[in-house]
């Protein structure tokens, strides 16, 4: 789960052992739920797998 700190980009939450880098941290679901109690913390959709575009061929 990816969480974002919109207020403090280099936030360190010592109780949970979480450090945000450039406002982003990757945590497990239980930790993410606890972090959501803090102001300025948002869940971010995790990036899905990247699909390569296929070129159509006229055969």
VMD Tcl script that builds the backbone (N, CA, C; Angstrom):
set m [mol new atoms 177]
animate dup $m
set s [atomselect $m all]
$s set {name element resname resid chain x y z} {
  {N N UNK 1 A 0.855 -1.160 0.000}
  {CA C UNK 1 A 0.000 0.000 0.000}
  {C C UNK 1 A 0.904 1.227 0.000}
  {N N UNK 2 A 0.564 2.175 -0.825}
  {CA C UNK 2 A 1.336 3.412 -0.909}
  {C C UNK 2 A 0.530 4.529 -0.252}
  {N N UNK 3 A 1.173 5.256 0.662}
  {CA C UNK 3 A 0.536 6.396 1.314}
  {C C UNK 3 A 1.358 7.641 1.014}
  {N N UNK 4 A 0.665 8.767 1.012}
  {CA C UNK 4 A 1.310 10.040 0.678}
  {C C UNK 4 A 1.056 11.034 1.806}
  {N N UNK 5 A 2.092 11.764 2.166}
  {CA C UNK 5 A 1.974 12.848 3.128}
  {C C UNK 5 A 1.960 14.152 2.348}
  {N N UNK 6 A 0.812 14.819 2.343}
  {CA C UNK 6 A 0.689 16.068 1.591}
  {C C UNK 6 A 1.204 17.269 2.377}
  {N N UNK 7 A 1.441 17.092 3.674}
  {CA C UNK 7 A 1.877 18.200 4.519}
  {C C UNK 7 A 3.383 18.149 4.789}
  {N N UNK 8 A 3.889 16.969 5.135}
  {CA C UNK 8 A 5.298 16.810 5.500}
  {C C UNK 8 A 5.955 15.788 4.574}
  {N N UNK 9 A 6.739 16.219 3.595}
  {CA C UNK 9 A 7.316 15.283 2.624}
  {C C UNK 9 A 8.359 14.329 3.207}
  {N N UNK 10 A 9.014 14.688 4.295}
  {CA C UNK 10 A 10.029 13.823 4.905}
  {C C UNK 10 A 9.611 13.396 6.307}
  {N N UNK 11 A 8.339 13.054 6.455}
  {CA C UNK 11 A 7.779 12.662 7.743}
  {C C UNK 11 A 8.402 11.363 8.234}
  {N N UNK 12 A 8.688 11.302 9.527}
  {CA C UNK 12 A 9.192 10.093 10.167}
  {C C UNK 12 A 8.236 9.756 11.307}
  {N N UNK 13 A 7.615 8.581 11.244}
  {CA C UNK 13 A 6.698 8.126 12.289}
  {C C UNK 13 A 7.430 7.016 13.041}
  {N N UNK 14 A 8.067 7.378 14.149}
  {CA C UNK 14 A 8.925 6.428 14.853}
  {C C UNK 14 A 8.145 5.290 15.490}
  {N N UNK 15 A 6.927 5.542 15.972}
  {CA C UNK 15 A 6.132 4.482 16.607}
  {C C UNK 15 A 5.850 3.340 15.643}
  {N N UNK 16 A 5.671 3.660 14.366}
  {CA C UNK 16 A 5.332 2.650 13.360}
  {C C UNK 16 A 6.531 2.265 12.499}
  {N N UNK 17 A 7.634 2.985 12.649}
  {CA C UNK 17 A 8.824 2.682 11.855}
  {C C UNK 17 A 8.669 3.031 10.388}
  {N N UNK 18 A 7.988 4.151 10.111}
  {CA C UNK 18 A 7.723 4.556 8.730}
  {C C UNK 18 A 8.449 5.858 8.436}
  {N N UNK 19 A 9.142 5.898 7.317}
  {CA C UNK 19 A 9.804 7.124 6.868}
  {C C UNK 19 A 9.298 7.458 5.465}
  {N N UNK 20 A 8.804 8.679 5.299}
  {CA C UNK 20 A 8.345 9.155 4.002}
  {C C UNK 20 A 9.519 9.790 3.276}
  {N N UNK 21 A 9.653 9.492 2.009}
  {CA C UNK 21 A 10.662 10.111 1.143}
  {C C UNK 21 A 9.913 10.836 0.038}
  {N N UNK 22 A 10.143 12.121 -0.076}
  {CA C UNK 22 A 9.429 12.945 -1.060}
  {C C UNK 22 A 7.921 12.789 -0.915}
  {N N UNK 23 A 7.452 12.604 0.320}
  {CA C UNK 23 A 6.024 12.521 0.598}
  {C C UNK 23 A 5.395 11.168 0.360}
  {N N UNK 24 A 6.187 10.139 0.052}
  {CA C UNK 24 A 5.630 8.824 -0.276}
  {C C UNK 24 A 6.283 7.749 0.587}
  {N N UNK 25 A 5.448 6.801 1.055}
  {CA C UNK 25 A 5.956 5.640 1.791}
  {C C UNK 25 A 5.141 4.423 1.391}
  {N N UNK 26 A 5.799 3.279 1.353}
  {CA C UNK 26 A 5.109 2.028 1.064}
  {C C UNK 26 A 5.005 1.252 2.375}
  {N N UNK 27 A 3.766 0.902 2.750}
  {CA C UNK 27 A 3.517 0.234 4.030}
  {C C UNK 27 A 2.527 -0.902 3.833}
  {N N UNK 28 A 2.390 -1.738 4.870}
  {CA C UNK 28 A 1.374 -2.781 4.801}
  {C C UNK 28 A 0.004 -2.183 5.132}
  {N N UNK 29 A -1.037 -2.969 4.958}
  {CA C UNK 29 A -2.404 -2.458 5.104}
  {C C UNK 29 A -2.696 -1.987 6.527}
  {N N UNK 30 A -2.263 -2.732 7.532}
  {CA C UNK 30 A -2.527 -2.359 8.926}
  {C C UNK 30 A -1.854 -1.032 9.279}
  {N N UNK 31 A -0.620 -0.854 8.844}
  {CA C UNK 31 A 0.099 0.393 9.109}
  {C C UNK 31 A -0.546 1.548 8.358}
  {N N UNK 32 A -0.990 1.299 7.127}
  {CA C UNK 32 A -1.661 2.329 6.342}
  {C C UNK 32 A -2.917 2.838 7.021}
  {N N UNK 33 A -3.684 1.933 7.611}
  {CA C UNK 33 A -4.908 2.333 8.321}
  {C C UNK 33 A -4.581 3.199 9.527}
  {N N UNK 34 A -3.503 2.879 10.228}
  {CA C UNK 34 A -3.100 3.695 11.371}
  {C C UNK 34 A -2.614 5.070 10.926}
  {N N UNK 35 A -1.895 5.126 9.817}
  {CA C UNK 35 A -1.387 6.407 9.322}
  {C C UNK 35 A -2.501 7.328 8.852}
  {N N UNK 36 A -3.614 6.765 8.389}
  {CA C UNK 36 A -4.719 7.592 7.902}
  {C C UNK 36 A -5.335 8.456 8.995}
  {N N UNK 37 A -5.047 8.154 10.246}
  {CA C UNK 37 A -5.549 8.979 11.355}
  {C C UNK 37 A -4.826 10.324 11.431}
  {N N UNK 38 A -3.641 10.400 10.838}
  {CA C UNK 38 A -2.857 11.638 10.876}
  {C C UNK 38 A -3.354 12.623 9.823}
  {N N UNK 39 A -3.289 13.928 10.116}
  {CA C UNK 39 A -3.702 14.912 9.112}
  {C C UNK 39 A -2.729 14.935 7.938}
  {N N UNK 40 A -3.269 15.084 6.740}
  {CA C UNK 40 A -2.440 15.212 5.544}
  {C C UNK 40 A -1.951 13.898 4.973}
  {N N UNK 41 A -2.499 12.766 5.433}
  {CA C UNK 41 A -2.105 11.456 4.916}
  {C C UNK 41 A -3.203 10.945 3.994}
  {N N UNK 42 A -2.813 10.521 2.813}
  {CA C UNK 42 A -3.770 10.016 1.818}
  {C C UNK 42 A -3.280 8.688 1.266}
  {N N UNK 43 A -4.231 7.844 0.893}
  {CA C UNK 43 A -3.897 6.609 0.192}
  {C C UNK 43 A -3.688 6.933 -1.267}
  {N N UNK 44 A -2.745 6.270 -1.863}
  {CA C UNK 44 A -2.491 6.461 -3.292}
  {C C UNK 44 A -2.684 5.122 -3.981}
  {N N UNK 45 A -3.322 5.155 -5.117}
  {CA C UNK 45 A -3.520 3.921 -5.869}
  {C C UNK 45 A -2.167 3.364 -6.279}
  {N N UNK 46 A -2.002 2.073 -6.060}
  {CA C UNK 46 A -0.739 1.448 -6.449}
  {C C UNK 46 A -0.689 1.309 -7.956}
  {N N UNK 47 A 0.463 1.538 -8.524}
  {CA C UNK 47 A 0.572 1.403 -9.978}
  {C C UNK 47 A 0.388 -0.049 -10.397}
  {N N UNK 48 A -0.384 -0.248 -11.424}
  {CA C UNK 48 A -0.606 -1.590 -11.942}
  {C C UNK 48 A 0.514 -1.993 -12.877}
  {N N UNK 49 A 0.433 -3.201 -13.388}
  {CA C UNK 49 A 1.474 -3.646 -14.319}
  {C C UNK 49 A 1.444 -2.827 -15.603}
  {N N UNK 50 A 2.597 -2.575 -16.124}
  {CA C UNK 50 A 2.706 -1.787 -17.350}
  {C C UNK 50 A 2.513 -2.713 -18.537}
  {N N UNK 51 A 1.622 -2.329 -19.412}
  {CA C UNK 51 A 1.387 -3.111 -20.625}
  {C C UNK 51 A 2.013 -2.394 -21.801}
  {N N UNK 52 A 2.688 -3.148 -22.615}
  {CA C UNK 52 A 3.285 -2.563 -23.807}
  {C C UNK 52 A 2.250 -2.544 -24.918}
  {N N UNK 53 A 2.221 -1.455 -25.643}
  {CA C UNK 53 A 1.293 -1.345 -26.769}
  {C C UNK 53 A 1.781 -2.235 -27.902}
  {N N UNK 54 A 0.850 -2.899 -28.532}
  {CA C UNK 54 A 1.200 -3.743 -29.676}
  {C C UNK 54 A 0.867 -3.005 -30.955}
  {N N UNK 55 A 1.735 -3.105 -31.890}
  {CA C UNK 55 A 1.524 -2.472 -33.179}
  {C C UNK 55 A 0.697 -3.408 -34.050}
  {N N UNK 56 A -0.348 -2.867 -34.641}
  {CA C UNK 56 A -1.178 -3.680 -35.534}
  {C C UNK 56 A -0.434 -3.934 -36.834}
  {N N UNK 57 A -0.568 -5.130 -37.320}
  {CA C UNK 57 A 0.054 -5.475 -38.597}
  {C C UNK 57 A -1.033 -5.828 -39.594}
  {N N UNK 58 A -0.821 -5.488 -40.820}
  {CA C UNK 58 A -1.784 -5.804 -41.882}
  {C C UNK 58 A -1.320 -7.054 -42.607}
  {N N UNK 59 A -1.721 -8.175 -42.118}
  {CA C UNK 59 A -1.332 -9.440 -42.744}
  {C C UNK 59 A -2.541 -10.180 -43.234}
}
mol reanalyze $m
mol bondsrecalc $m
mol representation Tube
mol addrep $m
